Amino acid sequence: MPEATLRHEIETDEDTFWSKIVFDEGFNKKLYEGALKFPGWKLLDAKEDGDKIVRRVQVDPPVGDLPGPVKKVIGDRLAYTEEGTFDKKTKRYSFKVTPSTMAEKTKVSGELWVEKIGDKKIRRMCRISVEVKVFMVGGMVEDRIMSDLRSSYDNSTAFTNQYIKENGL
C-alpha cells in the first residue's frame, strides 16, 4: 500500500488558506476545471457542525493515457467522491476518496494540514495512502493514482500562489 507525504509552500496565512482556498467553491472550480483541466468538479454537500466542517465533492479527473491492463479495469471514464471532515480545533482535514469504478477494492484516504513558516507563508502538508486490491494490476493502479495525485498537488501550488497574489489574499 503506497503512502506519501506531499509538501508545498503556499504564500498566505493559515486562516486564508482554509477559508479562501480549500473551502471556497469558486476557487476550486477554477483550480480543477481551469488550471488542472479536469472535466468536472462539483460541491455536493457542505455543512458546519460545531467544531467541524463536513463536505462531499465529486471530481472527474482526466484519465489520459493508461496502460492497457489498467484501462481494461478502469474503463474510459473515472470519477470519484471525496468525503472530508475539517476539525477546526486541530486544523486538520481528513478525507476518504471513493472511486466510481472498483469502489469495494480501492481505498484512498489522507489528511491535509499546514505548518506556519512565515508571516504570510505556510507549508501545505498532505499525507495520502492508496490501496487497490485487484489481482495482477492493483500495483499499477496504485502507482498511477499516486502519480496523478502528486502531479495535481504540484500543479495546484503554482496556480494557488498566483491566485492568492492576483486576489490580494
C-alpha positions as CSV (number, residue, x, y, z in Angstrom):
1,M,0.0,0.0,0.0
2,P,1.8,3.2,-1.2
3,E,1.9,6.2,1.1
4,A,3.3,9.6,0.5
5,T,3.5,12.9,2.3
6,L,3.5,15.9,-0.1
7,R,4.8,19.3,0.9
8,H,4.3,22.6,-0.8
9,E,4.8,26.2,0.1
10,I,1.8,28.5,-0.2
11,E,2.1,32.3,0.1
12,T,-0.7,33.0,2.5
13,D,-1.7,32.6,6.2
14,E,-3.4,29.6,7.6
15,D,-6.9,31.0,8.0
16,T,-6.9,32.4,4.5
17,F,-5.7,29.0,3.2
18,W,-8.7,27.2,4.7
19,S,-11.4,29.8,4.1
20,K,-10.5,31.3,0.7
21,I,-8.7,28.3,-0.9
22,V,-9.7,24.8,0.5
23,F,-13.3,25.6,1.3
24,D,-14.0,28.2,-1.4
25,E,-16.2,26.7,-4.2
26,G,-15.2,29.3,-6.8
27,F,-11.5,28.8,-6.2
28,N,-11.9,25.0,-6.5
29,K,-13.8,25.2,-9.8
30,K,-11.1,27.5,-11.2
31,L,-8.4,25.2,-10.0
32,Y,-9.8,21.8,-11.1
33,E,-11.7,22.8,-14.3
34,G,-9.3,25.5,-15.3
35,A,-5.7,25.0,-14.2
36,L,-5.8,21.2,-13.8
37,K,-8.1,20.7,-16.8
38,F,-10.3,18.2,-15.0
39,P,-13.6,17.5,-16.9
40,G,-15.6,18.3,-13.7
41,W,-15.6,19.4,-10.1
42,K,-18.8,19.8,-8.1
43,L,-19.5,20.5,-4.5
44,L,-22.2,18.0,-3.5
45,D,-22.7,19.0,0.1
46,A,-21.1,21.1,2.8
47,K,-22.1,21.9,6.4
48,E,-20.6,23.3,9.5
49,D,-21.4,21.3,12.7
50,G,-19.9,22.9,15.7
51,D,-16.1,22.3,15.6
52,K,-16.3,20.5,12.2
53,I,-16.8,21.3,8.6
54,V,-18.0,18.3,6.6
55,R,-18.1,18.3,2.8
56,R,-18.5,16.0,-0.2
57,V,-17.3,16.8,-3.6
58,Q,-17.5,14.9,-6.9
59,V,-14.4,15.1,-9.1
60,D,-14.0,13.9,-12.7
61,P,-10.2,13.7,-13.3
62,P,-8.7,13.4,-16.8
63,V,-8.0,9.7,-17.5
64,G,-5.2,10.3,-20.0
65,D,-3.0,7.5,-21.4
66,L,-3.3,4.4,-19.3
67,P,-1.5,1.1,-19.7
68,G,-3.7,-1.5,-21.4
69,P,-4.4,-3.7,-18.3
70,V,-5.3,-0.6,-16.2
71,K,-7.6,0.8,-18.8
72,K,-9.3,-2.5,-19.1
73,V,-10.1,-2.4,-15.3
74,I,-10.9,1.3,-15.0
75,G,-12.5,2.0,-18.4
76,D,-12.6,5.3,-20.3
77,R,-14.1,7.4,-17.6
78,L,-13.4,7.7,-13.9
79,A,-15.0,9.9,-11.3
80,Y,-14.6,9.9,-7.5
81,T,-16.3,11.4,-4.5
82,E,-14.2,12.9,-1.8
83,E,-15.7,12.9,1.7
84,G,-13.8,15.1,4.1
85,T,-14.0,16.5,7.6
86,F,-12.2,19.6,8.8
87,D,-11.6,19.7,12.6
88,K,-11.5,23.4,13.5
89,K,-9.6,22.8,16.7
90,T,-6.7,20.8,15.3
91,K,-7.0,22.5,11.8
92,R,-6.7,19.2,10.0
93,Y,-8.8,17.9,7.1
94,S,-9.2,14.1,6.9
95,F,-10.6,12.7,3.7
96,K,-11.7,9.5,2.0
97,V,-12.0,9.0,-1.7
98,T,-14.5,6.6,-3.3
99,P,-13.9,6.0,-7.0
100,S,-16.8,5.3,-9.4
101,T,-15.0,2.1,-10.5
102,M,-13.8,-0.7,-8.2
103,A,-15.0,1.2,-5.1
104,E,-15.1,-2.0,-3.0
105,K,-11.5,-2.8,-3.9
106,T,-10.0,0.6,-3.6
107,K,-9.1,2.6,-0.5
108,V,-7.7,6.2,-0.9
109,S,-7.5,8.3,2.2
110,G,-5.5,11.1,3.6
111,E,-5.0,14.1,5.8
112,L,-4.2,17.7,5.0
113,W,-2.7,20.3,7.3
114,V,-0.5,23.3,7.2
115,E,2.6,24.4,9.1
116,K,3.3,28.1,9.5
117,I,6.8,29.1,8.1
118,G,6.4,32.9,7.9
119,D,4.0,35.8,8.3
120,K,2.2,35.1,5.0
121,K,3.7,31.7,4.2
122,I,2.7,28.2,5.1
123,R,3.7,24.7,4.1
124,R,0.8,22.6,2.9
125,M,1.2,19.0,4.1
126,C,-0.8,16.1,2.7
127,R,-0.4,12.5,3.7
128,I,-2.1,10.1,1.3
129,S,-2.4,6.3,1.3
130,V,-3.7,4.2,-1.6
131,E,-4.6,0.6,-1.7
132,V,-6.1,-1.2,-4.7
133,K,-6.9,-4.9,-4.3
134,V,-7.1,-6.2,-7.9
135,F,-5.2,-9.2,-8.9
136,M,-2.2,-8.5,-11.3
137,V,-3.0,-4.8,-11.9
138,G,-3.5,-3.4,-8.3
139,G,0.0,-2.2,-8.0
140,M,-0.1,-0.5,-11.4
141,V,-3.4,1.3,-10.5
142,E,-1.9,2.3,-7.1
143,D,1.2,3.8,-8.9
144,R,-1.0,5.6,-11.4
145,I,-3.2,7.1,-8.6
146,M,-0.2,8.2,-6.6
147,S,1.5,9.7,-9.7
148,D,-1.7,11.6,-10.6
149,L,-2.1,12.9,-7.1
150,R,1.5,14.1,-6.9
151,S,1.1,15.8,-10.3
152,S,-2.2,17.5,-9.3
153,Y,-0.8,18.8,-6.0
154,D,2.4,20.0,-7.6
155,N,0.5,21.8,-10.4
156,S,-2.0,23.3,-8.0
157,T,0.7,25.0,-6.0
158,A,1.7,27.5,-8.7
159,F,-1.9,28.2,-9.5
160,T,-2.8,28.7,-5.8
161,N,0.1,31.1,-5.3
162,Q,-0.8,33.1,-8.4
163,Y,-4.5,33.2,-7.4
164,I,-3.5,34.5,-3.9
165,K,-1.4,37.2,-5.5
166,E,-4.0,38.3,-8.0
167,N,-6.8,38.4,-5.4
168,G,-4.8,40.0,-2.6
169,L,-5.2,37.1,-0.3
